[in-house]
Amino acid sequence: MSDGSAGRRVRGRRAEAGRAVTDGIYARGLRFLQARWRVLVRLGGWSVLETGQTFLTGYAPARALDEGFLAGRPGVGLGWLGVAAVGVLVGAYGTVRVYAAVAALVEPLRDVLVRRVVERGVREADTGALSGLTQQVEIARDTFAGLVMVSRSFVFTAVGATVGLASLDPLLLLVVGPPLAAGLGLFAATLRPLARRQEEFLVADEALADGLGRVCPGLRDITAAGAENRVAADTGRLVDTEQRAAYSLAHWSVLRVASLALGGQLPIVLLLACAPWLLARGVTTGALVGALAYVTQSLLPALRNLVHGLGTSGSRLVVVLRRLLREPADEPGAEGSVERTASHGEHPLPSRTGADGPDGGRHPAVAAHAPDGETDDGLTDASPADRHAEPGHRLAPHAGAWTADRDPDSSIAPPPRDTASPHAPALSLTAVSFAYGPAATPVVDHLDLVLPPGAHLAVVGPSGIGKSTLTALIAGLLQPTGGSIRLCGHPVPSPGAAALRVLIPQEAYVHTGTLAENLGHLRADPVPEPELLAAARAVGLTPLLEALGGPRATVDPGTLSAGERQLVALTRAYLSYAPLVLLDEATCHLDPRAEERAERAFANRPGTTLVVVAHRISSARRAGHVLLMDGPRTAYGTHDELVRESAAYRELVGGWTAVPPERSEPALPLRDPDRVDAVAGPGLPGDRGHVVAHGSVGQAQVPRDLRDRGPLGREG
């Protein structure tokens, strides 16, 4: 069964459960009122005084006109107006007593709700009890009081107006009564569907707010795993659900407005239109004015309050009461309950923050559902593609990538093979160009490059020249504006190419979980512990692994230094099956010895082609070949060849300074002219031998290397 049908089935069960709880609330409400019938009687008795005021609202002016002012007896007219004034005073006194009776009815409800909330908070350890006590209980009390006042007011106002119309002239009831009854009937017919639509809208709105509240703290997780499209689709479904609920509520709200117009405003039009007919049949002028007073001053306001009060506040009260009075089985996450989710397959959205947030949590949906070739730190290898491949059709590295003799001590299992040609270059770029806009100067301009399997290339050049752009192009994260790129014969970008490379950026990503889970994230199956320990020993992670307590120890990303996070990411990539490894300033927070060990581990890894964006001269010296990216002075060759033949490379090498191996080297010097956030200096207490970056770090070169020399030219 599809995820969509499963989601609809879940939402259907949620709706049925909601209706059952709502029906239970109605039954409890009736029992609550029946137990307080004496308060209801007292409330009705004081409301009779308001009925008298309503009666005099139309009857007294009618008699003042007919028997007083129109008959030439102003004293009588003034007397009737005085009677109306006395009725107002009596009604005001009745209103005061009504409020006291309503309080006697409402406060016991508040006590019941408070007791229920406290019981759940203490006995069930409900973390939302405080919110329920301070906010939701008050909402329920105020809303219930408003509903009692609105309903009582309409009933007694309608009775007083009806008696008054009948007293003035029964013909007036023939004009006012039918549209009023029709409006009330229409409103009563729409009351339950309208309340249900209102509740559905509130639930959809809260689901969307809950989903966004889970997504926003996990944006770094989502972006790192490349799950933007999935999360956007999940959130879009929540938005669509709320939109449909809003449209449905709006449609039913039109009927509510129609009932108000039919029952409260149409009688005014009919009285005016039928005035000649009524006067011809003996209805007096005063009676006609009194009827208009009843409709405009009593019935219409009371009906408007009733429609808006029951139509909106009623459903709001039901929602709040349903939450306050729910049983443990009704709690979100309880057995049989329906949890709000934000994906078509009902996968939960993240409830934690990013890796460097309060708990370093990872978006639970992105880890296993990243797009082809993308992982949680911008890395790519075979594992994510494997997760999307059909069983028995797993994408695997180049067939010849693991044919070299392996170190017997490495314990790294060879990956499955695919159908790539064993004679294809590991990496080939043909006339590759790229610019960040149609009118922008190309960052890469007609670059040709071929690397055989097992090659080791260092990419160097001034800051901002396009080194990171080149690695993003090779990884398929950017598409070239011209030319072509192929990995082991696979075009880039493509799922086949994505399965063959892993990219480690400068800012390494570590998520909350065990160290083994972090290291094995790019593998479809758990990594055997001997293989994991061998990889840690090769890359240089063993001291950190032992300090944390072993592979099964829980990792808190916030407690790791930037260099330690880079070691975790490097070991993760080492354990992947990708034959092409792209290190984009991936060792900038390591000291020279740790950097050398990590680079040599990848260089000695069987069948591995290594591309390193270098920030130290030692990386270029270790590489078999060096690519100098320097616009028209771009050059390619060994370190010694470039020192002899390239003035630009000699100048660049002269800018690199040696650093004592016992000290860590900053990724950026302080006061760098590019105004990038500075990093901590070497040897600071608590840095564990690594330099910790403050914020995002751009490039890792010395001031003399921070220049822009134009677009990258053809390989020299």
Secondary structure, DSSP 8 states (H G I E B T S, - for coil): --HHHHHHHHHHHHHHHHHHHHHHHHHHHHHHHHTTHHHHHHHHHHHHHHHHHHHHHHHHHHHIIIIIITTT-HHHHHHHHHHHHHHHHHHHHHHHHHHHHHHHHHHHHHHHHHHHHHHHHHHS--TTHHHIIIIIHHHHHHHHHHHHHHHHHHHHHHHHHHHHHHHH-HHHHHHHHHHHHHHHHHHHHHHHHHHHHHHHHHHHHHHHHHHHHHHGGGHHHHHHHT-HHHHHHHHHHHHHHHHHHHHHHHHHHHHHHHHHIIIIIHHHHHHHHTHHHHHHTT--HHHHHHHHHIIIIIIHHHHHHHHHIIIIIHHHHHHHHHHHS--GGGSTTSTT-----SSTT------S--TTSSS----TTTSS---TT--TTS---HHHHHHHS-TT------TTTT-S---TTT--------S--TTS-SEEEEEEEE-SSTTS--SEEEEEEEE-TT-EEEEE-STTSSHHHHHHHHHTSS--SEEEEEETTEESSSHHHHTTEEEE-SS----SEEHHHHHTTTSSS---HHHHHHHHHHHT-HHHHHHHTSTTSEE-GGGS-HHHHHHHHHHHHHHS--SEEEEESTTTTS-HHHHHHHHHHHHHSTT-EEEEE-SSHHHHHHSSEEEE--GGG-EEE-HHHHHHH-HHHHHHHHH-----TTS---SS-TT-TT----B--TT-TTSTTS--BSS-------GGG------B----
